[in-house]
């Protein structure tokens, strides 16, 4: 299956008016940039069967912006194992038990998304990937009884995705 790791888009600063970290929302700029990222993913023919998201507001909002990529009408599913600093073993068990035809998006936070990506690619405790806000990586995963194992197909920064949807061309 194709697993798309997505870091949430630009959110309010921690010292803003938000009640707590879990309630921080996406900024206007974050929403607009993520919409362009979704347009770039659509241009790449990315299709999703499901979206799993952290329960935090900014991740849920990012997941909602990904819904145009869903092949069927569904809503993002909140997965507690995508919460910041969660134990990811439960997530990998869920992955192993999930059948996906097209793709599955996992929406979360740093450093968790980088840790999940590195673990899918290299195994536990073997490095880290770094995601910018709104960044996306595509990992082709083969699940087995022990742990999911994957191959990195591509990784895009938000800047790269914006360039893909830019109407101006470099001459």
C-alpha positions as CSV (number, residue, x, y, z in Angstrom):
1,X,0.0,0.0,0.0
2,X,1.0,3.6,-0.4
3,X,1.3,5.5,2.8
4,X,1.4,9.3,2.6
5,X,2.9,10.9,5.7
6,X,1.7,14.5,6.0
7,X,2.8,17.0,8.5
8,X,0.0,19.5,9.5
9,X,0.0,22.9,7.8
10,X,1.1,26.2,9.4
11,X,-0.7,26.7,12.7
12,X,-1.1,29.4,15.3
13,X,2.0,30.1,17.4
14,X,2.2,28.4,20.7
15,X,2.1,31.8,22.5
16,X,-1.1,32.9,20.7
17,X,-4.6,33.2,22.1
18,X,-5.2,29.4,21.9
19,X,-6.3,27.8,25.1
20,X,-3.8,25.0,24.8
21,X,-1.5,23.3,22.3
22,X,-4.1,20.8,21.3
23,X,-6.5,23.6,20.3
24,X,-4.1,25.5,18.0
25,X,-5.8,26.0,14.6
26,X,-4.3,26.5,11.2
27,X,-3.6,30.0,10.1
28,X,-5.2,31.5,7.0
29,X,-1.8,31.2,5.3
30,X,-1.6,27.5,6.4
31,X,-5.0,26.8,4.9
32,X,-4.2,28.5,1.6
33,X,-0.8,26.8,1.3
34,X,-2.2,23.4,2.1
35,X,-4.9,23.8,-0.5
36,X,-2.2,24.4,-3.1
37,X,-0.3,21.3,-1.8
38,X,-3.5,19.2,-2.2
39,X,-3.8,20.6,-5.8
40,X,-0.2,19.5,-6.5
41,X,-1.0,16.0,-5.1
42,X,-4.1,15.8,-7.2
43,X,-2.0,16.7,-10.3
44,X,0.3,13.8,-9.4
45,X,-2.8,11.5,-9.4
46,X,-2.6,10.8,-5.6
47,X,-5.7,9.0,-4.5
48,X,-6.6,8.0,-1.0
49,X,-8.8,5.3,0.4
50,X,-8.6,6.7,4.0
51,X,-7.1,9.5,6.0
52,X,-6.0,8.9,9.6
53,X,-5.3,12.0,11.7
54,X,-4.0,13.0,15.1
55,X,-6.8,14.3,17.3
56,X,-5.2,17.7,17.6
57,X,-7.1,20.5,15.9
58,X,-4.4,21.6,13.4
59,X,-3.9,18.0,12.2
60,X,-7.7,17.4,11.9
61,X,-8.0,20.6,9.9
62,X,-5.2,19.5,7.6
63,X,-6.8,16.1,7.2
64,X,-10.1,17.8,6.1
65,X,-8.2,19.7,3.4
66,X,-7.0,16.4,2.0
67,X,-10.5,15.0,1.6
68,X,-10.8,15.9,-2.1
69,X,-8.2,13.2,-2.7
70,X,-10.5,10.5,-1.2
71,X,-11.8,8.0,-3.8
72,X,-15.0,7.5,-1.8
73,X,-17.0,9.8,0.4
74,X,-15.5,9.3,3.9
75,X,-14.3,11.5,6.7
76,X,-10.8,11.5,8.2
77,X,-10.5,9.0,11.1
78,X,-9.0,10.2,14.4
79,X,-6.2,7.8,15.5
80,X,-4.8,8.5,18.9
81,X,-1.5,6.8,18.0
82,X,-0.8,9.8,15.8
83,X,-0.9,12.2,18.8
84,X,2.4,13.9,19.6
85,X,4.8,11.6,21.4
86,X,2.6,8.6,21.2
87,X,3.9,5.0,21.1
88,X,3.7,4.1,17.5
89,X,3.5,0.4,18.0
90,X,-0.3,0.5,17.9
91,X,-0.1,2.5,14.7
92,X,2.1,-0.1,13.0
93,X,-0.3,-2.8,14.2
94,X,-3.2,-0.9,12.6
95,X,-1.3,-0.5,9.4
96,X,-0.6,-4.3,9.3
97,X,-4.3,-5.0,9.7
98,X,-5.5,-2.5,7.1
99,X,-6.2,-3.2,3.4
100,X,-5.8,-0.2,1.2
101,X,-6.1,-0.2,-2.6
102,X,-4.9,3.3,-3.5
103,X,-3.4,5.1,-0.5
104,X,-3.6,6.0,3.1
105,X,-2.7,9.4,4.5
106,X,-1.4,9.7,8.0
107,X,-1.6,13.3,9.3
108,X,0.4,14.3,12.3
109,X,3.2,16.3,13.9
110,X,7.0,16.6,14.1
111,X,9.1,14.8,15.3
112,X,6.5,12.0,15.1
113,X,6.0,12.0,11.4
114,X,9.8,11.9,10.8
115,X,10.1,9.0,13.3
116,X,7.2,7.1,11.7
117,X,8.8,7.6,8.3
118,X,12.2,6.5,9.4
119,X,10.8,3.5,11.2
120,X,8.9,2.4,8.1
121,X,12.0,2.7,6.0
122,X,14.8,1.6,8.3
123,X,13.4,0.0,11.4
124,X,13.2,1.2,15.0
125,X,15.9,3.5,16.3
126,X,17.5,3.9,12.8
127,X,17.4,7.6,11.9
128,X,14.8,10.2,11.3
129,X,13.2,12.2,8.5
130,X,12.4,15.9,8.7
131,X,9.1,17.3,7.6
132,X,8.3,20.9,7.0
133,X,4.8,22.1,7.8
134,X,2.6,20.8,5.0
135,X,5.3,18.4,3.7
136,X,4.4,15.0,2.3
137,X,6.3,11.8,1.8
138,X,5.0,8.7,-0.1
139,X,6.2,5.4,1.2
140,X,5.3,2.1,-0.4
141,X,4.7,-0.3,2.5
142,X,4.6,-4.0,2.7
143,X,3.1,-5.1,6.0
144,X,4.2,-8.3,7.6
145,X,3.7,-9.9,11.0
146,X,6.7,-8.3,12.6
147,X,6.5,-4.7,11.3
148,X,5.6,-2.8,8.2
149,X,8.6,-2.3,5.9
150,X,8.7,0.4,3.2
151,X,10.4,2.0,0.3
152,X,10.5,5.8,-0.1
153,X,8.8,6.7,-3.4
154,X,9.1,10.5,-3.1
155,X,9.2,13.3,-0.5
156,X,8.1,16.9,-1.3
157,X,8.5,20.1,0.6
158,X,5.6,22.7,0.6
159,X,7.8,24.9,-1.6
160,X,8.2,22.2,-4.2
161,X,4.4,21.6,-4.2
162,X,3.8,25.3,-4.6
163,X,6.1,25.4,-7.6
164,X,4.2,22.6,-9.2
165,X,0.9,24.6,-9.0
166,X,2.4,28.0,-9.9
167,X,1.0,29.5,-13.0
168,X,4.1,31.5,-13.7
169,X,6.9,29.7,-15.5
170,X,10.6,30.4,-15.3
171,X,11.7,31.6,-18.8
